Amino acid sequence: MSDDSVEPQRKRDAADRSRVFVLCSGASFLAFLDLSIISIAFPDILNDFPHTTLNNMTWVVSGYAVMLAATLACAGRVADSVGRRAVFLWSLAGFSIASLVCAVAPSVWWLIAARFVQGVAAGGMIPAALGLILATTPREHIPRAVGAWSAVAGFSAVIGPAVGGLLLRAFGWRSVFYINLPLCTALLIGGLLALPRHLRGSGERLPDPVGSAALALGIAGVVSALTEGDAWGWGDARTIGLGVVGIALIVGTVLRSRTHQAPAIDIAVWRSPVYKIANLGLGMLNMTMFAWMLAAPLFAASVWHWSVLETAGALSIGAVSSMVGSLSAGRVTAPAAQVKVAVLGSLLFAGSNAIWASDLFGAEPNFWGGWLPASLLGGGGLGLAITCLSTLAAKTVPPVAFASGLGMTLTVRQVGGAVGVAGLASIMASSAVPESVSSFHHVYAVAMDINILCALIVSVLLLTLRPSATPDVALPGTSAPAPADRHARGEGASG
């Protein structure tokens, strides 16, 4: 092929990748946004349904998170089998329909049911979207793609309260769901026109339906127990029952997957020590990130008495810092350097939590000396650490298993987040004066310790392993790792 024909083709490929990234990142942004945007509307929803108990109403928030976590891993396996493009588009359509039902819900039970469906649709959309991005990205550019995607996803989690506050003030709580409709429609049209059709699924059998159902129910049980444990009581039969049954179902699925021809869990992916350790680090970071994100606005409102818009503006500092950290980490390509940057990010986040746990956060507002440096350190550290660990995990996954491997990673992160929320609630409740300054200090002191432990685990184990730049997971039916250049040729990638 002549140089004259190579350059135009290269530009066309780059343009195609950009379109895929924009569409898939936009859908991921919506899915993560709906995790956080609802929190600001919660009081108004409660007022609109005055005969509903607070415990029932919490499922408007937690139902979405539970079903998202329960669906991610299974949906990734389905996307690898039948095609990521198809799973992405159908999930996006389901998300749009569920959003409409949420917006017009005549009762709280309609709203809760629609939020469950929304969570399932989001759980299908996210791994398929990230799988499409990676399937169309040359392997040498994967760190940058993961960094940019992480920046978009991280920004949505913090901008949610700000967007929700503006919509709530102007149009009421139903607008936080109506806003999804034009955005989903634009993404659907763009996806039908621009997502690549030539990529196909692996053609393997659909994952074990019994194992997939057991895995989804098990994850849902564990996350539900962690989410509702503080409200129900940690010794309550519902909390214990859901947790025990959930763990039993997950363990049973793992054992069943070891011998099943089309397992619900891709055991081969978990054989990689780098994948295991990176996921452990991500789970620990998400524990402290969720606690940090929930405690910060609560502290601002209950201790410093900031308004919703003041709090949202202050939270945006951490969001922007996280985006900068993610994009910067995406430029780091050497695996050993990625490990070091992940450790640095964990320690920066530990430093942020140390500031929050100090007298710099007292009864009187301290934006310049406390909030600003803590947000810059915390957001930047999270962006660096999560992007590098996510990239290290992605590099161990062969192209034919991108969606399922990354779906499991996202599941681990969601479960870690649920543990963080439960831990936050438990520490606050066990304090002598809940929601006092000292109770918040205890939360951040524990988070700091977990961040330091995460840095130690990642540095000692991953630097000892010396992770390579190519996947170290064998493809099904082979004994050799997947070749690095296979991704560039597009073989085996699903769409």
FENPEKA-V387006 format. One record per pair of residues at least 4 apart in sequence whose ideal C-beta (glycine too) atoms are under 6 Angstrom apart, sorted by the first residue. I is the first residue (numbers start at 0). GAP is how many residues later the second one is. D is the distance in whole Angstrom. If there is no record, write none. Layout:
# FENPEKA-V387006
i->I gap->GAP d->D
i->I gap->GAP d->D
This chain:
# FENPEKA-V387006
i->0 gap->4 d->5
i->0 gap->5 d->5
i->16 gap->119 d->5
i->18 gap->175 d->4
i->19 gap->4 d->6
i->19 gap->112 d->6
i->19 gap->116 d->5
i->20 gap->4 d->6
i->20 gap->112 d->6
i->22 gap->164 d->6
i->22 gap->167 d->5
i->22 gap->168 d->5
i->23 gap->105 d->4
i->23 gap->108 d->5
i->23 gap->109 d->5
i->24 gap->124 d->6
i->24 gap->127 d->5
i->25 gap->161 d->5
i->26 gap->65 d->6
i->26 gap->98 d->5
i->26 gap->102 d->5
i->26 gap->160 d->5
i->27 gap->98 d->5
i->27 gap->101 d->5
i->27 gap->125 d->5
i->28 gap->4 d->6
i->28 gap->123 d->5
i->28 gap->127 d->5
i->30 gap->91 d->4
i->30 gap->94 d->5
i->30 gap->95 d->5
i->31 gap->121 d->5
i->31 gap->124 d->4
i->31 gap->125 d->6
i->32 gap->4 d->5
i->32 gap->123 d->4
i->32 gap->127 d->5
i->35 gap->121 d->5
i->35 gap->124 d->3
i->36 gap->123 d->4
i->36 gap->126 d->6
i->36 gap->127 d->4
i->36 gap->139 d->5
i->37 gap->23 d->6
i->39 gap->121 d->5
i->39 gap->124 d->4
i->39 gap->125 d->5
i->40 gap->4 d->6
i->40 gap->123 d->6
i->40 gap->127 d->6
i->40 gap->132 d->4
i->40 gap->135 d->5
i->43 gap->129 d->4
i->44 gap->128 d->5
i->45 gap->11 d->5
i->48 gap->59 d->4
i->51 gap->4 d->5
i->51 gap->5 d->5
i->51 gap->56 d->5
i->54 gap->176 d->6
i->57 gap->4 d->6
i->58 gap->4 d->4
i->58 gap->53 d->5
i->59 gap->51 d->6
i->59 gap->52 d->6
i->59 gap->55 d->6
i->61 gap->4 d->6
i->61 gap->165 d->4
i->62 gap->49 d->6
i->62 gap->52 d->5
i->62 gap->53 d->5
i->63 gap->51 d->5
i->63 gap->54 d->6
i->63 gap->55 d->4
i->65 gap->154 d->5
i->65 gap->157 d->5
i->65 gap->158 d->5
i->66 gap->4 d->6
i->66 gap->49 d->5
i->66 gap->52 d->3
i->66 gap->53 d->5
i->67 gap->51 d->4
i->67 gap->54 d->5
i->67 gap->55 d->5
i->68 gap->150 d->5
i->68 gap->154 d->5
i->68 gap->342 d->6
i->68 gap->345 d->4
i->69 gap->146 d->4
i->69 gap->149 d->4
i->69 gap->150 d->4
i->70 gap->4 d->5
i->70 gap->49 d->5
i->70 gap->52 d->3
i->71 gap->51 d->5
i->71 gap->55 d->6
i->71 gap->335 d->5
i->71 gap->338 d->5
i->71 gap->339 d->4
i->72 gap->334 d->5
i->72 gap->335 d->5
i->72 gap->338 d->5
i->73 gap->138 d->4
i->73 gap->142 d->6
i->74 gap->48 d->5
i->74 gap->49 d->4
i->74 gap->52 d->6
i->75 gap->51 d->4
i->75 gap->327 d->4
i->75 gap->328 d->4
i->75 gap->331 d->2
i->76 gap->130 d->4
i->76 gap->327 d->4
i->77 gap->9 d->6
i->78 gap->5 d->5
i->78 gap->8 d->4
i->78 gap->49 d->4
i->78 gap->52 d->6
i->78 gap->324 d->4
i->79 gap->122 d->5
i->79 gap->321 d->6
i->79 gap->323 d->5
i->79 gap->324 d->5
i->79 gap->414 d->5
i->80 gap->120 d->5
i->80 gap->121 d->6
i->80 gap->123 d->5
i->80 gap->125 d->5
i->81 gap->4 d->6
i->81 gap->119 d->5
i->82 gap->117 d->6
i->82 gap->118 d->4
i->82 gap->411 d->5
i->82 gap->412 d->5
i->83 gap->4 d->6
i->83 gap->44 d->4
i->83 gap->47 d->4
i->83 gap->48 d->5
i->83 gap->319 d->6
i->83 gap->410 d->5
i->83 gap->411 d->5
i->84 gap->110 d->5
i->84 gap->410 d->4
i->86 gap->4 d->6
i->86 gap->37 d->5
i->86 gap->41 d->4
i->87 gap->40 d->4
i->87 gap->41 d->6
i->88 gap->102 d->5
i->90 gap->30 d->5
i->90 gap->33 d->3
i->90 gap->34 d->4
i->91 gap->33 d->6
i->91 gap->95 d->6
i->91 gap->96 d->6
i->93 gap->27 d->4
i->94 gap->26 d->4
i->95 gap->88 d->4
i->97 gap->16 d->5
i->97 gap->19 d->4
i->97 gap->20 d->4
i->97 gap->23 d->6
i->98 gap->78 d->5
i->98 gap->81 d->4
i->100 gap->13 d->4
i->101 gap->9 d->6
i->101 gap->12 d->4
i->101 gap->75 d->4
i->102 gap->71 d->5
i->102 gap->74 d->4
i->102 gap->75 d->5
i->104 gap->5 d->4
i->104 gap->6 d->4
i->105 gap->4 d->6
i->124 gap->4 d->6
i->126 gap->4 d->6
i->126 gap->276 d->5
i->126 gap->279 d->5
i->126 gap->280 d->4
i->127 gap->275 d->6
i->129 gap->276 d->5
i->130 gap->4 d->6
i->130 gap->271 d->4
i->130 gap->272 d->3
i->132 gap->12 d->6
i->133 gap->268 d->5
i->134 gap->267 d->6
i->134 gap->358 d->4
i->136 gap->4 d->5
i->136 gap->5 d->6
i->136 gap->8 d->5
i->137 gap->350 d->5
i->138 gap->345 d->6
i->138 gap->348 d->5
i->140 gap->4 d->6
i->142 gap->187 d->5
i->142 gap->190 d->5
i->142 gap->248 d->5
i->143 gap->186 d->4
i->145 gap->241 d->6
i->145 gap->244 d->5
i->145 gap->245 d->5
i->145 gap->248 d->6
i->146 gap->179 d->5
i->146 gap->180 d->5
i->146 gap->182 d->5
i->146 gap->183 d->2
i->146 gap->240 d->5
i->147 gap->182 d->6
i->149 gap->4 d->6
i->149 gap->176 d->4
i->149 gap->236 d->6
i->149 gap->237 d->5
i->150 gap->172 d->4
i->150 gap->175 d->4
i->150 gap->176 d->5
i->153 gap->168 d->4
i->154 gap->4 d->6
i->154 gap->164 d->5
i->154 gap->168 d->5
i->157 gap->157 d->5
i->157 gap->161 d->4
i->158 gap->4 d->6
i->158 gap->160 d->6
i->159 gap->4 d->6
i->160 gap->151 d->5
i->161 gap->150 d->4
i->163 gap->4 d->6
i->163 gap->12 d->5
i->164 gap->143 d->5
i->164 gap->144 d->6
i->164 gap->147 d->5
i->166 gap->4 d->6
i->166 gap->8 d->4
i->166 gap->9 d->5
i->167 gap->5 d->6
i->170 gap->4 d->4
i->179 gap->4 d->5
i->186 gap->4 d->6
i->189 gap->4 d->5
i->190 gap->4 d->5
i->195 gap->299 d->6
i->198 gap->294 d->5
i->198 gap->296 d->3
i->200 gap->293 d->4
i->201 gap->198 d->5
i->201 gap->292 d->6
i->204 gap->57 d->4
i->206 gap->5 d->5
i->206 gap->55 d->5
i->206 gap->57 d->5
i->207 gap->52 d->5
i->207 gap->54 d->5
i->207 gap->55 d->6
i->207 gap->56 d->5
i->210 gap->42 d->5
i->210 gap->45 d->5
i->210 gap->46 d->6
i->210 gap->53 d->3
i->211 gap->52 d->4
i->213 gap->4 d->6
i->213 gap->35 d->5
i->213 gap->38 d->6
i->213 gap->39 d->5
i->214 gap->38 d->4
i->214 gap->49 d->5
i->216 gap->32 d->6
i->217 gap->28 d->5
i->217 gap->31 d->3
i->217 gap->32 d->4
i->219 gap->4 d->6
i->220 gap->21 d->4
i->220 gap->24 d->5
i->220 gap->25 d->3
i->221 gap->24 d->4
i->222 gap->4 d->6
i->222 gap->195 d->5
i->223 gap->4 d->6
i->223 gap->18 d->5
i->224 gap->4 d->6
i->224 gap->14 d->5
i->224 gap->17 d->4
i->224 gap->18 d->4
i->225 gap->192 d->4
i->225 gap->193 d->6
i->225 gap->196 d->4
i->226 gap->191 d->6
i->227 gap->4 d->5
i->228 gap->5 d->5
i->228 gap->10 d->5
i->228 gap->193 d->6
i->229 gap->195 d->4
i->231 gap->4 d->4
i->231 gap->6 d->5
i->231 gap->7 d->5
i->233 gap->5 d->6
i->236 gap->4 d->6
i->239 gap->4 d->6
i->240 gap->4 d->6
i->241 gap->4 d->6
i->252 gap->11 d->5
i->255 gap->4 d->6
i->256 gap->6 d->3
i->256 gap->7 d->6
i->256 gap->8 d->4
i->256 gap->10 d->5
i->257 gap->9 d->6
i->265 gap->135 d->6
i->265 gap->138 d->5
i->267 gap->205 d->6
i->268 gap->128 d->6
i->268 gap->132 d->6
i->268 gap->136 d->5
i->268 gap->204 d->6
i->271 gap->124 d->4
i->271 gap->200 d->5
i->271 gap->201 d->5
i->272 gap->192 d->6
i->273 gap->4 d->6
i->273 gap->118 d->6
i->273 gap->122 d->5
i->273 gap->191 d->6
i->273 gap->193 d->4
i->274 gap->118 d->5
i->274 gap->121 d->4
i->276 gap->184 d->5
i->276 gap->185 d->6
i->277 gap->111 d->5
i->277 gap->114 d->5
i->277 gap->115 d->4
i->278 gap->130 d->6
i->278 gap->133 d->5
i->280 gap->108 d->5
i->280 gap->173 d->5
i->280 gap->177 d->5
i->281 gap->107 d->5
i->281 gap->131 d->5
i->282 gap->129 d->5
i->282 gap->133 d->4
i->283 gap->166 d->6
i->283 gap->170 d->4
i->284 gap->4 d->6
i->284 gap->100 d->6
i->284 gap->101 d->6
i->285 gap->127 d->4
i->285 gap->130 d->4
i->285 gap->131 d->5
i->286 gap->129 d->5
i->286 gap->132 d->5
i->286 gap->133 d->4
i->287 gap->4 d->6
i->287 gap->159 d->4
i->287 gap->162 d->5
i->287 gap->163 d->6
i->288 gap->93 d->6
i->289 gap->127 d->4
i->289 gap->130 d->4
i->289 gap->131 d->5
i->290 gap->4 d->6
i->290 gap->129 d->4
i->290 gap->133 d->4
i->290 gap->152 d->6
i->290 gap->156 d->6
i->293 gap->130 d->6
i->294 gap->4 d->6
i->294 gap->129 d->6
i->294 gap->145 d->6
i->294 gap->148 d->5
i->296 gap->14 d->5
i->297 gap->4 d->6
i->298 gap->4 d->5
i->298 gap->141 d->5
i->299 gap->4 d->5
i->299 gap->6 d->4
i->299 gap->11 d->4
i->301 gap->133 d->5
i->303 gap->61 d->4
i->305 gap->4 d->4
i->305 gap->5 d->5
i->313 gap->57 d->6
i->316 gap->58 d->4
i->317 gap->57 d->4
i->317 gap->60 d->6
i->317 gap->61 d->4
i->320 gap->55 d->5
i->320 gap->58 d->3
i->320 gap->59 d->4
i->321 gap->57 d->4
i->321 gap->60 d->5
i->321 gap->61 d->4
i->324 gap->55 d->4
i->324 gap->58 d->2
i->324 gap->59 d->4
i->325 gap->57 d->4
i->325 gap->61 d->5
i->328 gap->12 d->6
i->328 gap->55 d->5
i->328 gap->58 d->4
i->328 gap->59 d->5
i->331 gap->5 d->5
i->331 gap->6 d->5
i->331 gap->9 d->5
i->334 gap->132 d->4
i->334 gap->134 d->6
i->337 gap->50 d->4
i->337 gap->53 d->6
i->337 gap->54 d->6
i->338 gap->123 d->4
i->338 gap->124 d->6
i->340 gap->43 d->5
i->340 gap->47 d->5
i->341 gap->43 d->5
i->341 gap->46 d->4
i->341 gap->47 d->5
i->341 gap->116 d->5
i->342 gap->112 d->5
i->342 gap->115 d->6
i->342 gap->116 d->5
i->344 gap->36 d->4
i->344 gap->39 d->3
i->344 gap->40 d->3
i->345 gap->39 d->5
i->345 gap->105 d->5
i->345 gap->108 d->5
i->345 gap->109 d->4
i->346 gap->108 d->5
i->347 gap->29 d->5
i->347 gap->33 d->3
i->348 gap->29 d->5
i->348 gap->32 d->4
i->348 gap->33 d->6
i->348 gap->102 d->5
i->349 gap->98 d->5
i->349 gap->101 d->4
i->349 gap->102 d->5
i->350 gap->26 d->5
i->351 gap->22 d->5
i->351 gap->25 d->4
i->351 gap->26 d->3
i->352 gap->91 d->4
i->352 gap->94 d->4
i->352 gap->95 d->4
i->353 gap->94 d->5
i->354 gap->5 d->6
i->354 gap->19 d->4
i->355 gap->5 d->5
i->355 gap->18 d->5
i->355 gap->88 d->4
i->356 gap->84 d->5
i->356 gap->87 d->4
i->356 gap->88 d->4
i->359 gap->6 d->6
i->359 gap->9 d->6
i->359 gap->10 d->4
i->360 gap->9 d->5
i->361 gap->75 d->6
i->362 gap->74 d->6
i->365 gap->4 d->4
i->366 gap->4 d->5
i->367 gap->4 d->6
i->370 gap->4 d->6
i->373 gap->4 d->6
i->374 gap->4 d->6
i->375 gap->4 d->6
i->376 gap->4 d->6
i->381 gap->4 d->6
i->385 gap->4 d->6
i->391 gap->75 d->6
i->392 gap->16 d->5
i->395 gap->75 d->5
i->395 gap->76 d->6
i->395 gap->77 d->6
i->396 gap->4 d->5
i->396 gap->5 d->6
i->396 gap->8 d->3
i->397 gap->73 d->5
i->397 gap->75 d->6
i->397 gap->77 d->5
i->397 gap->84 d->3
i->398 gap->88 d->5
i->398 gap->93 d->5
i->398 gap->94 d->5
i->399 gap->92 d->4
i->400 gap->4 d->5
i->402 gap->4 d->6
i->423 gap->19 d->6
i->426 gap->15 d->5
i->426 gap->16 d->5
i->427 gap->6 d->5
i->427 gap->11 d->5
i->428 gap->5 d->6
i->430 gap->8 d->3
i->433 gap->5 d->6
i->454 gap->4 d->6
i->455 gap->4 d->6
i->456 gap->4 d->6
i->457 gap->4 d->5
i->458 gap->4 d->6
i->469 gap->14 d->4
i->470 gap->10 d->5
i->470 gap->11 d->5
i->471 gap->9 d->5
i->473 gap->4 d->5
i->473 gap->5 d->6
i->473 gap->7 d->6
i->474 gap->7 d->5
i->481 gap->4 d->6
i->485 gap->5 d->5
